[in-house]
Every structure is written in C-alpha cells, then in structure tokens.
Amino acid sequence: MATWAEFESASPEVARRGRELLYRTGSGEALLATARDDSPPRIHPIAVEVIDGGLYAFILRSPKLTDLEQNGRYALHAYPDANAPHEFQVRGHVRSLDDTTRTKLASRWPFTVGDAAGFEFLIDDAVYGERASRDDWPPKYTLWKSGR
C-alpha cells in the first residue's frame, strides 16, 4: 500500500489527473465503496482531501464506518461528469488516524468534522480512464499498482 505522496512520486501524471477529477467541483469529492464479507458492497458520496501527501476522509457513524473499521477495504471513485467523462479510481485499505494527526487535519478541513472518525486511504492500485466524449468507447486506461 502506498500513501498519496508515494503514488504521486511513482506515477505523477496519473496522480495529477486523478487529483483534478477528485477536485473537479473545487472541493474534494468521491464515491466510496465499502464491503463486509457477509453483505453486498455499499457506495456512498464522501468529502476527501489530499493534504501533506496523504488522501484523507472523515466518516460519521454509519454502515460505511463499520465496514472500514471491520476490514478496511475500499474503492474510491471520482464523481462522474457526462460532459468530461474521464474516470479515476483508487483501491486499497484505510489506516485510522492517531489523535494528533486527526486534530491537525480536522483544523485544516473545509468544514467542521465533529466526532467523525478520520482515515488515511492507502493506495494499492489506481486507474485513470480518458475519453474525448461520452460517445467514445472504450476509454484509454492507465493503471498504476503499488510495489508494496
């Protein structure tokens, strides 16, 4: 698993384009997919931020939090835009934030996080898909995998 900084160092173009898609509205936004061994996957919209070389989110008490606490697996996909149908997804495992890191990040977050749990999203693989229009298929995919 790699931090965002390690991913960015290893694949700067995919990371740059992915970050642009995560922030395409001006705020970090993505769809979070989680799963438990005994139930179907869940997909939820969340706010994300790339700060100090890490990809982070704060998650309120919810089924997605339970999923992350139980097994830590995730897939995170940038919001789609029909007018610019590029794609970006990362997959991996989360790491819970220690109190010091959580406090530091919460103070820099664009909104008040309250008592939400904080996670760093460690990246096992990333994929960027590009196409000129929504009528062009298939996308041209670029894949990156962590060496760890």
N, C-alpha and C positions, 0 to 999 in steps of 0.2 A: 504494500500500500504506500502511496506517495501523498505528501502534502501538496497543496496547490502550487507552492513555490517549486517543489521538485518536478511536478508535472510541467510547469511553465518553463523550467530550465531545460527539460528533456524535449519538449515539443512546443516551442514558443508560438508558432503560428496557430496551432490548434487551440492552445490556451487563450491567445489573443481573440480569436474569432469566437470561441466559446464564451469568453467573458463579455464580449459585445452583445451576444444573444441573451445572456443572463440579465444584462442591464439595458436591454433594448427600449424599455419604457422610462429609463432614468433611475429606476430602483431595481435592486436585485430580486428577481422573481423566478420561481421554478415550480415544476410539478414534482412532488416527492412520492415515489413508490416504495412501499414497505411491505413486508410479508411475515407471517408467522408460519411455522411448519404445519399447523393444523387448520389454516384458513386461506382463502384466496388473497391475492395481493390487494393493497389499497393504494389509491392515488389521491394526493392532497396538494392544493396550492400552498406554497410557503414563501416567506421572505428569506433571502440568502444574502450574504455579504462576503466578498473577498477582502480580507484585512490582514496585513502583515504576513502575507504568504500562506494564509490558510483560507479554506472555504468553510463558512460557519452558518449555523442557523440556531434559533431559539424555538423550542417546541413546547407548547402548552400541554397540560394533562389531557390526553386523548388516546384513542386506539393507536395512532401513529407513534406516539411516545412510547407506549407499551411495546409495540413492535421493535422499535430501536433499542429499548432497554433489554429486551429479551434476546435478540440475536444480532442487532447492529447492522444488518444488511440493508442496503438501499440502492435505488436508482434515482437519479435526479435529472430531469429533462427541462431545458429552457422552454418557456411558453412558445407555442407555435404562432406564426403570423402568416396568414394566407397571401399577403402581398409581398412578403420576402420569406419564402418557405424554407429557409436554411434550418438545420437541426443541430442540436448539441445535447449530448447526454454523458454523464459520468456515473460510474457504478463503483461500489466498494463497501466499506464498513465505517461506522461512525466511532468517534472517540469522545467520551464525556469530558467536559471541561472541568478543570480544577477550579476552586473558588477564586483564586487570584486572576486567572485568565478570564473566567466568566465575568467578574466585576469589571475588568479592563475593557472587554469587548462590549458589555452592556452600556458602558458610559459613552461608547462611540457609535452605538446602534442608532439607526434613524428614527426609532420610536421606543417607547418605554417597554421593556421586556417583562416587568413584574417578576414573578417567581418561575418563569418558564425555564426548563432545562436547556443548557447550552451544549452544542455538539460541534466538533470539527468533522467534516466529511473527508475521509481519507480515500484516495482515488486508486482503484485497481485498473480501470480502463476508461478511456474517453473516446467518443466518436463524434465527428463533425461531418454533417452532410450538407452539400451545397447543390442548389439547382437554380437556374435562371428564372424560372416561373413555376407556378404550381402545376402547369401542364407538362413540364419536363420531368421525365421519369426514366430510369431511376436516378436518385441523387448520386453525386460523386462523393463517396465516403472516404474519410481519412480516419484511421484508427490508431490509438496510442495505448500501449499496455505497460503497466508498471513492471520494472525488472525485479521488484522485491517479492 
